[in-house]
Amino acid sequence: MSKQNPSPQPASSPELPIADVLGLSRNPAFDPTRLRNDEYAELAQASRNRMLASAIVAAFVGVVFTPLIGLAFVAPWAAVLGIVMYISRRTDLTIADPSCRPDPARLELLQNRNAFAGAVCWVAALIGFPWLAGGAQEITLLLVMLVLMVSSTYVFSTSPLSVMIYVGTLGLGTIASLALQGQWQAAGGAILFTIASLVAIVQVRTAFVKARLAEAAVTEKEEVVSLLLREFEENEADWLWEVDPSRRLRAVSPRFAFALGRTQSEIEGRSLFEMIAGAGWESGQFPASLHDLAECLKNRENFSSLLVQVSILGEERWWELSGAPMRDELGRFTGFRGVGSDVTEQRNSSEKIAYLARYDTLTQLPNRLQLTEAMGEALRYASQWRGRCALLMVDLDRFKSVNDSLGHMTGDKLLAQVSARLQSLMGDHQMVGRLGGDEFAIVIRDAGTPGVIGDLAKRVIHRLSEPYMVDHHTLYVGASVGSAEGPRDGRTVEEIMRNADLALYQAKDLGGGEHCRFEPVLHASAEERRQLEVALRKALGRDEMVLHYQPVVDARSENVVSFEALVRWNSAEHGFVSPGKFIPLAEDTRLIVPIGQWVMRRACEEARNWPEHIKVNVNVSPEQLLEPGFHREVVEALAATGLRPERLEIEVTESIFLRDASVARNALEQVMALGCSVALDDFGTGYSSLGYLRKLKFSTIKVDRTFVQGAAQGSAESLAIINAVVAMAKSLKMSTTAEGVETIEEAELIRNLGCDKIQGFYFGRPMTAPDALRLFNVVEGRLAS
């Protein structure tokens, strides 16, 4: 559709020139004829009413003054007035006749002459009749003149100038009559009244013109919208639909017919619901979404992005429909019109991705989010009915040795068997889920039965201690269980989970294969934790922290594109402390904030020694991100080290959106504004943040290694999820990084699935800063040779 420059619309401006309002201008941008055309249809009736009203007023004047001055004076006056009224009527009828339209200039001249002649007749009566009657009924005639002026002010005419001439002449006549009688104060009032009447004419006419222009603009917009909708359908995958008041299809477009699997002639005039309800049309059993659609159509309501389940030629599909009721110029309902699209594939992909929000994909068990919700519900239930609930933390013994000796793939298969055994032990009001790694949790909603907690813990330990067969390996792992009872051991989910975890630490300290209940006197675990916390508080001052760097490579060229900075702690008192142990402690005690600041500064400082195209990825915890001055810390680190912002990538996990989503989002947007990029780590393994993928421009989505391992094992679900994440990332113009790639087969699979970058032991384990720098020196040496 070609673009045209629209003509200016005076109605859209706050003020209209008086010349345009009165039709005196010949401005091409303002065409009064277009407005007058709308009045021509009503002009004949308005002219007749005006003539009858004038005749009635003239008859009234004749009745009043004939006894006073005689018919010889009144009759000629009435005859002249009648002739003027007749000529005015004929002029109006000529104007109203669509087959005969005089020249606009001549039209205005005729109307102005007729208005002036009519007003002169009334002025003659005003001055002559009271003089002939010796001053009798002068007030009556003055009131008649005022009535004529007021009524004329609100008469809509195709020539507003004629109305002003008519009122102005009447006003001048009234002023002259009062002046001749020496009534100067009354004459002054008549002057003010005349001016007010003329101003009122302009104001009324302005409001009328603006209303007409607004109506014309609405009509024009509707026509443009209709054209745009047609053009939209021709150039997009969506389609238009339209139904009449009986919900029968009309104006069926080719694309809509294709969506229905039929030709246009087959469905024109057919019921919309007959076409999309499938077998439900005969039985009357419609999906709930079709009932929602029917309700919107029945109530004649606008609706947008309504998801509807339809049946097209026996195939179940999902449509997204938007629609609005249509009305004609008289406001009568004429049907519905809208746009629609087939979102079946997107919905299926969304369902698979949404599954990640509540379930662990490796074990198919509820994840931390669902367990947290279940525990919260159990606490509310116990509080309401004065009962008891419980949480059991389950941690596998000797699982790390399986991972270290046989690899993560074998470890994942073992975890799948563990989860199946745990699931088989669950009874009524019990739920088992995976918290992460080799840690599971069991929620008991009703723990009022004596011994239920201890009995379940014993059965869990016994069942999980039985041998496993994985890839022709006979494996033995045990289990330790820690439990906390609600509301005795805590009234919130956080308290219950923390206390159950303390009990689990105690069970592990006893050598594993044990069940410990939480008791306030668990001094051993608490003391160890306290000592570790004291040592952690001194770690930075003692220079015990060090950064290791794991390479991230381009999936195609296998060239290093960045390093992920990983903090390590070699304590003088406790030796090497696992990050899985001290980082959760640092987050609980908020020591993660100064540690995170040190990591940020040191990573930027050491990255300055790398080639200019190599980025450094720094993990940021929720505690650090929610600090008010987080973006200033980033600025200070970059300024102090001289690292370009484009070389720093912040990595965050989905859990940042749990506590204060608005603060987290604002902090990340400020970091992005500096030029840094932001990556979403561990995507899909815990809390879902699909909504934030739309709101925040992440640079990278990191696919968790559990999906990589699952895809390598041929898991259809893992393959579908990786495909969905890659497709979603590409549509959002984000890159993807696959974590945990350990073999050449996994690397090739991930490359074929479309991931942009790869990270894992196959390409390099975490290394010290000198080793990372040496890696580039080796490459440069090879290039030089």
C-alpha positions in Angstrom: 0.0 0.0 0.0 1.5 3.3 -1.1 2.1 5.9 1.6 0.3 9.2 1.3 0.8 12.4 3.2 -2.4 13.0 5.1 -4.0 16.4 4.9 -3.9 18.5 8.1 -6.9 18.0 10.3 -8.0 21.2 12.0 -10.0 19.3 14.5 -6.9 18.0 16.0 -5.6 21.5 16.8 -6.7 23.2 20.0 -8.1 26.3 18.1 -9.7 26.8 14.7 -9.4 30.1 12.8 -12.7 32.1 12.8 -12.4 32.5 9.1 -12.3 28.7 8.7 -15.2 28.2 11.1 -17.4 30.8 9.3 -16.5 29.4 5.9 -14.8 32.7 4.8 -11.4 31.1 3.9 -10.5 29.1 0.9 -7.8 27.2 2.6 -7.3 23.8 0.8 -6.5 22.2 4.1 -9.9 23.1 5.4 -12.8 22.1 3.2 -16.1 23.4 4.7 -18.0 21.8 1.9 -17.2 18.4 3.2 -18.9 19.4 6.5 -21.8 21.0 4.8 -22.6 17.9 2.8 -23.4 16.3 6.1 -25.9 19.1 6.8 -27.7 19.1 3.5 -29.9 16.1 4.3 -31.2 18.0 7.4 -31.4 21.4 5.8 -34.9 21.0 4.2 -36.5 20.0 7.5 -34.6 22.7 9.5 -35.7 25.3 6.9 -39.3 24.3 7.2 -39.2 24.5 11.0 -37.5 27.9 10.9 -40.2 29.2 8.4 -43.0 27.9 10.6 -41.5 29.4 13.8 -41.1 32.8 12.0 -44.6 32.6 10.8 -45.9 31.9 14.3 -44.0 34.9 15.7 -45.1 37.1 12.9 -48.7 36.1 13.5 -48.3 36.9 17.2 -47.0 40.4 16.3 -49.9 40.9 13.8 -52.5 40.0 16.5 -50.9 42.4 19.0 -50.5 45.4 16.7 -53.4 45.1 14.2 -55.9 46.5 16.7 -53.5 49.3 17.5 -52.3 50.5 14.1 -54.7 48.8 11.7 -54.4 46.1 9.1 -53.3 48.6 6.5 -49.8 48.7 8.0 -49.5 45.2 9.4 -50.6 43.4 6.2 -47.9 44.9 3.8 -45.2 44.2 6.4 -46.4 40.6 6.8 -46.5 40.2 3.0 -42.9 41.4 2.6 -41.8 39.1 5.5 -43.6 36.2 3.9 -41.9 36.8 0.5 -38.5 36.9 2.2 -39.3 33.7 4.1 -40.5 32.0 0.9 -37.3 33.0 -1.0 -35.2 31.7 1.9 -37.1 28.4 1.8 -36.6 28.0 -1.9 -32.9 28.7 -1.6 -32.6 26.1 1.2 -34.5 23.5 -0.9 -32.2 24.2 -3.8 -29.2 23.7 -1.6 -30.6 20.5 -0.1 -31.3 19.0 -3.6 -28.3 16.7 -4.3 -28.8 17.0 -8.0 -28.5 20.8 -8.0 -25.7 22.4 -6.1 -24.9 26.1 -6.9 -21.5 27.6 -6.8 -20.4 28.0 -3.1 -19.7 31.7 -3.4 -23.2 32.3 -5.0 -24.8 30.0 -2.3 -23.3 32.1 0.5 -24.3 35.4 -1.2 -28.0 34.2 -1.5 -28.2 33.1 2.1 -26.6 36.3 3.4 -29.0 38.4 1.4 -32.0 36.4 2.6 -30.8 36.7 6.2 -30.3 40.4 5.9 -33.7 41.0 4.3 -35.5 39.0 7.0 -33.7 40.9 9.7 -34.6 44.3 8.1 -38.3 43.3 8.1 -38.2 42.7 11.8 -36.2 45.9 12.5 -38.8 47.9 10.5 -41.5 46.4 12.7 -39.6 47.2 15.8 -39.1 50.8 14.9 -42.3 51.5 13.0 -45.1 49.6 14.9 -44.5 51.1 18.4 -44.2 54.6 16.8 -47.5 54.2 15.0 -49.1 52.9 18.1 -47.9 55.8 20.2 -45.4 53.7 22.1 -47.8 50.9 23.0 -46.5 47.3 23.2 -42.9 48.5 22.6 -41.6 46.1 25.3 -43.4 43.2 23.7 -41.7 43.8 20.4 -38.3 44.2 22.1 -38.8 40.8 23.7 -39.7 39.3 20.4 -36.4 40.6 18.9 -34.5 39.2 21.8 -36.2 35.8 21.3 -35.3 35.9 17.6 -31.7 36.7 18.4 -31.3 33.9 21.1 -33.0 31.3 19.0 -30.9 32.2 16.0 -27.7 31.8 18.0 -28.2 28.0 18.2 -29.4 27.4 14.6 -27.0 25.3 12.7 -26.8 26.6 9.1 -24.7 25.8 6.1 -23.7 29.4 6.2 -22.9 30.6 9.7 -22.1 34.0 8.4 -25.7 34.5 7.4 -26.7 33.7 11.0 -24.3 36.4 12.2 -25.7 38.9 9.7 -29.2 38.1 10.8 -28.4 38.4 14.5 -26.2 41.5 14.0 -28.9 43.3 12.0 -31.5 42.5 14.7 -29.1 43.8 17.3 -28.3 47.0 15.5 -32.0 47.6 15.0 -32.7 47.1 18.7 -29.9 49.4 19.7 -31.1 52.1 17.2 -34.7 51.8 18.5 -33.7 52.3 22.1 -31.3 55.1 21.2 -34.1 57.0 19.3 -36.2 56.8 22.5 -33.3 58.2 24.6 -33.0 54.9 26.5 -29.2 54.9 26.5 -28.6 52.5 29.4 -30.9 50.0 27.7 -29.1 50.6 24.4 -25.8 49.8 26.1 -27.3 46.5 27.4 -28.5 45.7 23.9 -25.0 46.3 22.6 -23.6 43.8 25.1 -26.3 41.3 24.4 -25.6 41.5 20.6 -21.9 41.0 21.1 -22.5 38.0 23.4 -24.9 36.5 20.8 -22.3 36.9 18.0 -19.6 35.3 20.2 -22.0 32.5 21.1 -22.6 31.9 17.4 -18.9 31.5 16.8 -18.4 29.2 19.8 -21.4 27.0 18.9 -20.2 26.8 15.3 -16.7 25.9 16.4 -17.9 23.1 18.6 -20.1 21.8 15.8 -17.2 21.9 13.3 -14.8 20.1 15.7 -17.4 17.4 16.3 -17.9 16.9 12.5 -14.2 16.8 11.9 -13.8 14.2 14.7 -16.5 12.1 13.1 -14.8 12.4 9.8 -11.4 11.4 11.3 -12.9 8.4 13.0 -14.5 7.2 9.7 -11.2 7.8 7.9 -9.3 5.9 10.6 -11.7 2.9 10.3 -11.0 2.8 6.6 -7.3 3.0 7.1 -7.4 0.3 9.8 -9.4 -2.0 7.4 -6.7 -1.5 4.7 -3.9 -2.1 7.2 -5.5 -5.2 8.5 -5.7 -6.6 5.0 -2.1 -5.7 4.3 -1.1 -7.2 7.7 -2.7 -10.5 6.7 -1.0 -10.5 3.3 2.4 -10.0 4.9 2.2 -11.9 8.2 1.5 -15.4 9.3 -1.6 -14.3 11.2 -5.1 -14.1 9.6 -8.3 -12.1 9.8 -11.6 -13.4 10.8 -15.1 -11.9 10.8 -18.5 -13.0 11.8 -22.0 -11.5 11.6 -24.4 -11.1 14.6 -25.4 -14.8 14.2 -21.7 -15.8 14.5 -21.6 -16.9 10.9 -18.4 -16.4 9.0 -18.2 -13.7 6.4 -15.5 -12.1 4.3 -13.4 -15.2 4.7 -9.8 -14.5 3.8 -7.6 -17.1 2.0 -5.3 -17.5 5.0 -8.2 -18.0 7.4 -9.6 -20.6 5.1 -6.2 -22.4 5.0 -6.1 -22.4 8.8 -9.5 -24.1 8.8 -8.3 -26.6 6.2 -11.1 -25.7 3.8 -11.8 -23.5 0.8 -13.3 -20.0 1.2 -16.6 -21.1 -0.5 -17.0 -24.1 1.8 -17.0 -22.0 5.0 -18.5 -18.7 3.9 -21.7 -18.3 5.9 -21.1 -21.3 8.1 -21.1 -21.1 11.9 -17.7 -20.2 13.4 -18.2 -22.8 16.2 -19.2 -25.5 13.8 -15.9 -25.0 12.0 -13.7 -25.1 15.2 -15.5 -27.3 17.7 -15.0 -30.6 15.8 -16.9 -33.5 17.3 -18.1 -31.2 20.1 -20.4 -29.4 17.7 -22.8 -32.4 17.7 -22.4 -33.3 21.3 -22.3 -29.8 22.7 -19.3 -30.7 24.8 -16.9 -27.8 24.2 -13.5 -27.1 25.8 -13.6 -24.4 28.5 -11.7 -22.0 26.2 -14.5 -22.2 23.6 -17.0 -21.4 26.2 -14.9 -18.3 27.1 -14.9 -17.3 23.4 -18.7 -17.8 23.2 -19.2 -15.7 26.3 -17.1 -12.8 24.8 -19.1 -12.9 21.6 -22.4 -13.1 23.5 -21.6 -10.1 25.7 -20.1 -8.2 22.7 -16.9 -7.6 24.6 -13.5 -6.7 23.3 -11.0 -9.5 23.9 -7.2 -9.8 23.2 -4.8 -12.8 23.0 -7.5 -15.3 24.0 -6.1 -18.8 23.9 -8.6 -21.2 22.4 -8.5 -24.9 21.9 -9.9 -25.8 18.5 -10.4 -29.0 16.5 -9.6 -28.7 12.8 -10.5 -31.7 10.7 -10.1 -33.9 13.8 -6.7 -32.4 14.8 -6.5 -30.6 18.1 -4.9 -27.2 17.7 -4.4 -24.0 19.8 -5.4 -20.6 18.4 -4.7 -17.1 19.8 -7.6 -14.8 19.0 -8.3 -11.1 19.4 -11.5 -9.4 18.4 -13.7 -6.4 18.7 -17.4 -5.8 18.0 -18.3 -3.8 14.9 -21.1 -1.2 14.7 -22.6 0.8 11.8 -23.0 4.5 11.7 -26.2 4.2 13.7 -24.5 2.3 16.4 -26.2 -1.0 15.6 -24.1 -4.2 16.2 -23.0 -5.8 13.0 -20.8 -8.6 14.2 -17.2 -9.2 15.2 -13.9 -8.8 13.5 -10.4 -9.6 14.7 -7.1 -11.4 14.1 -5.9 -14.8 15.0 -2.9 -17.1 14.8 -2.1 -20.8 15.3 0.2 -21.1 18.4 0.1 -24.8 18.7 3.9 -25.2 18.3 4.7 -22.3 20.6 2.4 -23.6 23.2 3.9 -27.1 23.1 7.4 -25.6 23.5 6.2 -23.3 26.3 4.7 -26.2 28.2 8.0 -28.1 28.0 9.9 -25.1 29.2 7.4 -24.3 31.9 7.8 -27.9 33.1 11.3 -26.8 34.2 9.7 -24.3 36.7 8.4 -27.1 38.9 10.2 -30.4 38.1 13.7 -31.6 38.0 14.3 -32.9 34.5 16.9 -35.5 35.4 14.8 -37.3 38.0 11.3 -36.1 37.0 10.8 -35.2 40.7 9.4 -31.9 42.0 12.2 -29.3 42.3 13.0 -26.9 45.1 10.3 -24.5 44.2 7.5 -27.1 44.4 8.9 -28.6 47.6 9.0 -25.1 49.1 5.4 -24.5 48.2 4.4 -28.0 49.5 6.2 -27.3 52.8 4.5 -23.9 53.2 1.1 -25.5 52.6 1.9 -28.2 55.2 2.8 -25.6 57.8 -0.4 -23.7 57.1 -2.4 -27.0 57.4 -0.6 -27.9 60.7 -1.2 -24.5 62.1 -4.9 -24.5 61.1 -5.7 -28.0 62.6 -3.0 -27.9 65.3 -1.3 -30.8 63.8 2.3 -31.6 62.9 4.2 -31.7 59.6 7.8 -32.6 58.8 10.6 -32.2 56.4 13.2 -34.8 55.7 16.5 -33.9 54.1 18.1 -36.8 52.3 21.8 -36.8 51.2 23.5 -39.6 49.5 26.7 -41.0 51.0 29.7 -41.8 48.9 28.0 -40.3 45.8 31.0 -38.0 45.1 33.3 -41.0 44.7 30.9 -42.4 42.0 31.1 -39.1 40.1 34.8 -38.9 40.4 35.6 -42.5 39.4 32.9 -43.2 36.8 31.9 -39.7 35.6 28.8 -37.5 35.8 26.9 -39.5 33.2 27.0 -42.6 35.5 26.2 -40.4 38.5 23.1 -39.0 36.7 21.9 -42.5 36.0 22.4 -43.4 39.6 20.4 -40.4 40.7 17.5 -41.4 38.4 17.4 -44.8 40.1 17.6 -43.2 43.5 14.6 -41.0 42.7 12.6 -44.0 41.5 13.2 -45.8 44.8 12.3 -42.7 46.8 9.1 -42.2 44.8 8.1 -45.8 45.5 8.3 -45.2 49.3 5.9 -42.3 49.3 2.5 -42.7 50.9 -0.5 -40.4 51.3 0.3 -36.8 52.2 4.0 -37.3 51.3 6.1 -35.7 48.6 9.7 -36.3 47.5 11.7 -33.9 45.4 15.2 -33.1 44.4 16.9 -30.0 45.8 20.0 -30.3 43.7 23.0 -32.5 43.3 22.6 -35.6 45.4 20.3 -33.9 47.9 16.6 -34.8 48.1 13.8 -33.7 50.4 10.6 -35.3 51.6 7.6 -33.3 52.8 5.2 -35.0 55.2 2.0 -33.0 55.4 0.5 -35.0 58.3 3.1 -36.2 60.8 0.7 -36.7 63.7 0.9 -40.5 63.6 3.6 -41.6 66.2 6.7 -42.9 64.6 5.9 -41.9 61.0 9.0 -39.7 60.7 11.4 -42.2 62.1 9.9 -45.2 60.2 10.0 -43.3 56.9 13.6 -42.3 57.5 14.7 -45.9 58.2 13.0 -47.2 55.1 14.7 -44.5 53.0 18.1 -45.3 54.4 17.5 -49.1 54.0 16.1 -48.8 50.4 18.8 -46.4 49.2 21.6 -48.5 50.6 20.7 -51.5 48.5 23.0 -52.1 45.5 22.4 -50.4 42.1 23.2 -51.7 38.6 24.4 -48.9 36.4 26.1 -49.6 33.1 27.2 -53.0 34.2 28.6 -51.5 37.4 27.4 -52.6 40.8 27.3 -49.5 42.9 26.8 -49.0 46.6 25.8 -45.7 48.1 24.1 -45.0 51.4 21.9 -42.2 52.6 21.9 -39.8 55.6 18.6 -38.2 56.7 18.0 -35.1 58.8 14.5 -34.1 59.8 12.7 -31.1 61.3 9.2 -31.1 62.6 6.8 -28.2 62.2 5.8 -26.1 63.8 7.9 -27.3 66.8 11.2 -26.7 64.9 10.2 -23.7 62.9 7.1 -21.8 61.8 8.4 -20.8 58.4 9.7 -22.9 55.4 13.1 -21.3 55.7 13.4 -22.3 59.4 12.3 -25.8 58.8 14.7 -26.3 55.9 17.6 -24.8 57.8 17.0 -26.9 60.9 16.5 -30.1 58.8 19.8 -29.3 57.1 21.5 -28.9 60.5 20.2 -32.3 61.4 21.5 -33.7 58.2 24.9 -32.3 58.9 24.9 -34.1 62.2 23.9 -37.4 60.5 26.8 -37.0 58.0 29.2 -36.2 60.9 28.2 -39.5 62.5 29.5 -41.4 59.4 26.4 -41.5 57.3 23.6 -44.0 57.1 22.0 -42.3 60.0 18.8 -40.4 60.8 19.1 -37.4 63.1 16.2 -35.2 64.3 16.8 -31.6 64.8 17.5 -30.7 68.4 18.5 -27.3 69.8 21.5 -29.0 71.3 23.1 -29.9 68.0 26.3 -28.1 69.1 28.7 -30.0 67.0 27.3 -29.0 63.6 26.6 -25.5 64.8 30.1 -25.1 66.2 31.7 -26.3 63.0 29.6 -23.9 61.1 30.5 -21.1 63.5 34.2 -21.9 63.2 34.0 -22.0 59.4 32.2 -18.7 59.4 34.9 -17.1 61.6 37.6 -18.4 59.2 35.7 -17.2 56.2 35.5 -13.7 57.7 39.3 -13.7 57.9 39.9 -15.3 54.5 40.1 -12.2 52.4 42.4 -10.4 54.9 44.7 -13.5 54.9 44.7 -13.6 51.1 43.4 -17.2 51.2 41.0 -16.7 48.3 42.2 -17.4 44.7 40.4 -17.4 41.3 40.5 -20.2 38.8 39.3 -19.8 35.3 37.4 -22.3 33.1 37.5 -21.6 29.4 34.3 -21.1 27.3 34.9 -21.9 23.6 33.1 -21.1 20.3 31.0 -24.1 19.3 32.2 -23.9 15.7 35.8 -22.8 15.8 36.5 -24.2 19.3 38.5 -21.0 20.0 38.4 -19.6 23.5 36.0 -16.7 23.7 35.8 -16.2 27.5 36.8 -17.5 30.9 34.4 -18.1 33.8 35.9 -16.9 37.1 35.5 -19.5 39.9 36.5 -18.6 43.5 38.4 -21.1 45.5 39.3 -21.1 49.3 42.4 -22.7 50.8 41.9 -22.0 54.5 44.9 -22.0 56.9 42.7 -23.7 59.5 40.4 -26.0 57.5 42.5 -26.7 54.3 40.8 -26.6 50.9 37.1 -25.9 51.5 34.7 -26.9 48.7 32.8 -24.0 47.1 29.6 -26.0 47.6 30.3 -25.7 51.3 31.6 -22.2 51.9 29.6 -20.3 49.2 26.2 -21.2 50.8 27.7 -20.2 54.2 28.9 -16.9 52.7 25.4 -16.2 51.3 23.7 -17.0 54.6 26.0 -14.7 56.5 26.2 -12.1 53.8 29.9 -12.5 53.5 29.3 -13.2 49.8 29.0 -9.4 49.3 32.7 -8.5 50.2 33.8 -11.8 48.6 31.9 -10.9 45.4 33.5 -7.5 45.4 36.9 -9.0 45.6 36.1 -11.5 42.9 34.9 -8.8 40.6 38.0 -6.6 41.1 40.5 -9.5 40.8 38.8 -11.0 37.7 38.8 -7.6 35.9 42.4 -7.1 36.9 43.7 -10.5 35.6 41.5 -10.2 32.4 43.5 -7.2 31.5 46.4 -9.5 30.7 44.4 -11.5 28.2 43.8 -10.7 24.5 41.3 -7.9 23.9 38.6 -10.2 22.4 38.5 -12.5 25.5 35.7 -11.9 28.0 35.7 -12.7 31.7 32.4 -14.1 33.2 31.8 -13.3 36.9 29.1 -15.0 38.9 27.1 -12.7 41.1 24.9 -13.9 43.9 21.5 -12.5 44.7 22.8 -11.0 48.0 25.4 -9.1 46.1 23.1 -8.1 43.3 20.4 -6.7 45.7 23.0 -4.3 47.3 21.9 -0.7 46.5 25.3 0.2 45.1 26.0 -2.9 43.0 26.3 -1.0 39.7 28.8 1.4 41.4 30.9 -1.6 42.4 31.1 -2.6 38.8 32.0 0.9 37.7 34.8 1.1 40.3 36.2 -2.3 39.3 36.3 -1.4 35.6 37.8 2.1 36.3 40.4 0.7 38.7 41.6 -2.1 36.3 41.0 -0.3 33.0 39.0 -3.2 31.6 36.6 -2.3 28.8 32.9 -2.9 29.9 32.3 -5.0 26.8 34.8 -7.6 28.2 32.9 -8.2 31.4 29.9 -10.6 31.5 27.8 -10.9 34.7 26.4 -14.3 35.4 23.2 -14.6 37.5 20.9 -17.5 38.3 17.1 -17.5 38.1 16.8 -17.3 41.9 17.7 -13.6 41.8 14.0 -12.9 40.8 12.6 -14.6 43.9 13.3 -12.0 46.6 13.0 -8.6 45.0 12.5 -8.9 41.2 12.2 -5.2 40.6 15.5 -4.4 42.4 17.3 -7.2 40.6 16.0 -6.1 37.3 16.9 -2.4 37.9 20.5 -3.4 38.9 21.0 -5.5 35.8 19.6 -2.8 33.6 22.1 -0.4 35.1 25.0 -2.8 34.5 23.8 -3.3 30.9 23.7 0.4 30.4 27.5 0.5 31.2 28.1 -1.8 28.2 28.5 -5.1 30.2 26.6 -8.2 29.2 24.5 -10.4 31.5 24.1 -14.2 31.2 21.4 -16.3 32.8 23.1 -19.4 34.4 21.6 -22.8 35.4 18.6 -22.0 33.2 15.6 -24.3 34.0 17.1 -26.1 37.0 15.3 -24.3 39.7 13.0 -21.2 39.5 11.4 -20.2 36.3 12.0 -16.7 35.0 10.5 -16.9 31.5 8.8 -13.6 32.0 12.1 -11.9 32.6 13.6 -13.3 29.4 11.1 -11.0 27.7 11.7 -8.0 30.0 15.5 -8.2 30.3 18.0 -8.4 27.4 20.2 -11.2 28.5 23.2 -11.8 26.3 23.5 -15.5 27.0 21.4 -18.3 28.3 23.4 -21.1 29.8 22.0 -24.6 29.3 22.5 -26.7 32.4 24.7 -29.8 32.2 21.8 -32.0 33.2 20.1 -31.3 29.9 23.4 -31.9 28.0 23.9 -35.2 29.7 20.3 -36.2 29.1 20.6 -35.3 25.4 23.7 -37.3 25.1 21.8 -40.3 26.6 19.1 -39.9 23.9 16.5 -38.4 26.2 13.8 -37.0 24.0 12.8 -34.5 26.7 16.3 -33.1 27.1 16.7 -32.8 23.3 13.3 -31.1 23.1 14.2 -28.7 25.9 17.6 -27.8 24.4 16.0 -27.2 21.0 13.3 -25.1 22.6 15.8 -23.0 24.6 18.0 -22.5 21.5 15.1 -21.5 19.4 13.8 -19.1 22.1 17.3 -17.6 22.5 17.7 -17.0 18.8 14.2 -15.4 18.6 15.2 -13.1 21.5 18.7 -12.5 19.9 20.5 -14.1 22.7 23.4 -16.7 22.5 23.4 -20.1 24.3 26.2 -21.8 26.2 26.1 -25.5 27.0 27.7 -26.5 30.3 29.2 -29.8 31.4 30.4 -31.0 28.0 32.9 -33.8 28.8 33.3 -35.9 25.6 33.8 -35.3 21.9 30.4 -36.9 21.3 28.7 -34.5 23.6 30.5 -31.6 22.0 29.4 -32.7 18.5 25.8 -33.2 19.7 25.6 -29.7 21.3 27.1 -28.2 18.1 24.5 -29.8 16.0 21.7 -28.6 18.3 22.7 -25.1 17.6 24.3 -23.9 20.8 26.7 -21.0 20.2 29.3 -21.7 23.0 30.5 -24.7 25.0 31.9 -25.1 28.4 33.1 -28.2 30.1 36.0 -30.5 31.1 36.4 -31.6 27.4 37.7 -28.2 26.6 39.4 -27.4 29.9 39.2 -27.7 33.6 39.3 -24.6 35.8 42.9 -23.3 35.9 44.9 -20.7 37.7 45.4 -17.2 36.2 49.0 -18.0 35.2 47.9 -21.1 33.4 45.2 -19.2 31.6 47.7 -16.6 30.5 50.1 -19.3 29.5 47.4 -20.8 27.3 47.4 -17.7 25.2 51.2 -17.5 25.1 51.3 -21.0 23.8 48.8 -20.2 21.0 50.7 -17.0 20.1 53.9 -19.0 20.0 52.4 -21.5 17.6 51.1 -18.7 15.4 54.5 -17.0 15.4 56.3 -20.3 14.5 
